[in-house]
């Protein structure tokens, strides 16, 4: 699991062509809501190590976040073969995150 939001975001076209299960997480390293989500996310991710995790720093004018219509942080977008299957905004429960992970793994 990634631990730091990366300033260098991939292009949307690259995300759309990713194969398999992917968690795309938008937020900021200084964001309190983002930090609060990290413990339940780590708990849920422990059972889903095969899911690729891309952690993207978001903010005004950041193209990738705008293309996904991200408005609040953290926003977790669960993709399967580039298609969004689930989205969670400011989740605080590992069970909720685990269910979204299971959804993208089951879609195989």
N, C-alpha and C positions, 0 to 999 in steps of 0.2 A: 504494500500500500504506500502510495506517495504521501509525504508529510508536508511539503512546501508547495504553495501555489506558485506556478512558474509564469513569469512575465512573458516569455516567448510562447505565444499560442500557435497551435497548428492552424492551417487554413481550413475553412469549412469543407472544401472539396475533399481534403484529406480525411476528415472525420467521416464524411458521407461514404467513403470507400473502405473504411475499416472492416475487416472480417471478424466475426465472432462477437463475444460479449464484452462490452466496454462500459465503464462508469466514467462519465465526463462530469467533473465537479468544478463549479464556478464559485469563487469567493475571493477573499483577501487575507493575507497573513495576519493583519492587525485586527480583523473583524471578530468581535466577541461572539456573535452568533455562530460564526464559522468554527471558532475554537470549541464552543459548546457541543458542536456536532461531532467532533473528532473521536471522542471516546466511544459513543454508540456506533459510529462508522467503523472504527477499528474492530470492535466486537463482532459486528456483522460480517465484515470483510474476511475475518479469520476463517470462515467456512467457505469462502468463495475465491480462493487464491488464483483460480484460473481466469478471473475477470481482469482485463487490462484496466488500470486506473490512470486517468489523465486529469491532473489537477491544474486548473487554469486561473491565473489572477485576472479578475474582471474589474471593470470600471468604466466611466464615461468614455465613449469613443472606441471601445474595444470591440472590434468587428465580430469575433466569434460569439461572444456573449449576446450581442444584439441580434445576430442571426438566429439564435435560439430563444429570443425574447426573454432573456433573464432580467428580472427586476429586483429580486431580493437574494441575499446571500445567506448561507450557502444554498445553491441550487444543484441538486444531483440529478443528472440525466442518464438514464439507463438505456443503452443502445444494443441492438443485435444486428450485425451486418449493416451498420450505418443508419438503422431505423430506430427512432425513439419508441420505446415500449412502456416506459414509466418515468415519472418525474416526481421528485420530492423537494419541497422547499422548507428549509429550516427544520429538518427532522431531528428529533431528540430521542427516539426509541429505536434500539437495535432491531427489534422484531419487524418494525415497519421497513427498515432498510434491507433486512434479510429477505423479506417478501419480494421486494423489487429485484434483488439479486437473483432470486429463484425464478422470477418471471423471465429474465433475459437468458438464463441458462436453460430453461425448459423450452424456449422457443427454437432450439437447435433442430 
